[in-house]
Amino acid sequence: MSRSRSRTRRSAEVQGETRVAGPDFGVDAGVHIRGRIFSPSHVVEDGVVSVLGERIIAVRTNEQWTVTHPGSGELPFEGMLLPGLVDIHVHGGAGHRFDTVDQADAAGAAAYHRSRGSTTVLAGIVTAEPEDMVAQVAALRELADDGVIGGIYAEGPFLSETRCGAQDPRYLTDPDPKFTRRLIEAAGGHLRIMALAPERDGFETVARLLVDHGVTVSLGHTDAEFGVFRDAMRPIGFASSVTHLANGMRPMHHRAAGPVAAAVAAAARGHATVELIGDGVHVDSGFGALVFAAAPERVALITDAMAAAGMPDGDYRLGPQEVRVSGGVARVASGSIAGGTSHLLRCLTWAVRECDVSLADSVRAATMTPAATAGLADIGDIRPGGCADLIAVDDDFGLRRVLHRGKWLS
């Protein structure tokens, strides 16, 4: 790069402008959205995001946009602009399920969460009959091909009976490479994350197979001791994620630290991401504050939402099991919590309001970190070249508008 070009780039950065080259920069075509931009890459108190088609083409201050668009008039101020939220662990919503072969049903679940600000979701399936799981993955593959979902999250069946939670214990089994290959093939490249218990026989073989196929290995529903859990994670092992930290695993004690301590230590060292269900039910706000304090850039807020999200109390299903929802809390017959009933914007709000986490860390935990954990590119941020997914919220995090792939949702 020449010195003059280098000086020009530094000047633009000092002025708070980021832009991409191309014939569309500076023209009136496309969509221009004004607000307080708050994303992992940019914080602009009064900025404009310019969108053409499904991509962001520029991020500028409102003053800069006004100079390049004389006579265009003042853009309306939409509120605080955040990246479209990314929920990598969700099983359903609005009465719809992802653990199904009915594509319309699964699409309904995705549409519900999109309307609440989660512009990208991974469709989560749970432990069930092997043939049912393969069929569900095959059905979800087509939705992923079409961009309705961001991919698939397989929670089971290689999990611990002792910490099964809402996973049906009848179908839990040791990790099986043959069955794992069937899931990978059925997913057609869209299996993004799979949860395993590291103490089960065959864990290492299957974990290696998943990583070799680009699937993130997540440790969960486990009764493993500290050392076993630690050694299953990077840099020693293959896992780089932890499934809903503290839920479905041996609790932490100061004389038996267990998987929770191992997970937080790994996250603090940058070796793993920890999922945290931020609905105010699954974990205490003090625990949330602790986890964010230890590893603020390695927390992925999730909902673990099931079909009852956005619905009244009543009877629902999660995988093969019946679920009763009372007071907004879902439980299976054993009494175990059976997923959440919230949406991700509420989880982000919980982190800020209840856990006293900074807005920057909370936004990252609902956008960039989960996107990176799932291996999803071009989402989770507001930057030139990225997907045009963003949400506008008010000062109390009330949702105003959702932009998905460059189009406002009604």
HUGIWO-V946143 format. One line per field, one symbol per residue. ss: DSSP state (h for helix, s for strand, l for the rest). burial: b if it has 9 or more other C-alpha atoms within 8 Angstrom, else e. Layout:
# HUGIWO-V946143
ss->???
burial->???
This chain:
# HUGIWO-V946143
ss->llhhhhhhhhhhhhlllsslllllllllllssssssssllllssssssssssllssssssshhhhhhhllllllllsssssssllssssslssllsslllllhhhhhhhhhhhhhllllssssssslllhhhhhhhhhhhhhhhhlllllssssslllllllllllllhhhlllllhhhhhhhhhhhlllssssssllllllhhhhhhhhhhlllssssllslllhhhhhhhslllllslssllllllslllsllslhhhhhhhhhhhllllssssslllllllhhhhhhhhhhlhhhssssllsllllllllsssssllssssssllssslllllsllslllhhhhhhhhhhlllllhhhhhhhllhhhhhhlllllllllllllsllsssslllllssssssllssll
burial->eeeeebeeeeebbeebbbbbeeeebeeeeeebbbbbbbbbebbbebbbbbbbebbbbbbbbbebbbeebeeeeeeeebbbbbbbbbbbbbbbbbbbbbbbbebebbbbbbebbbbbbbbbbbbbbbbbeeeebbbbbbbbbebbeeebbbbbbbbbbbbbeebbbbbbeebbebbebeebebbbebbeebbbbbbbbbbbebbbebbbbbbeeebbbbbbbbbbbbebbbbbbbeeebbbbbbbbbebbbbbeeeebbbbbbbbbbbbebbbbbbbbbbbebbebeebbebbebbbbbbbbbbbbbbbbbbebeebbbbebbbbbeeebbbbeeebbbbbbbbbbbbbbbbbeebebeebbbbbbbbbbbbbbbebeebbbbbbbbbbbbbbbbeeeebbbbbbbbeeee
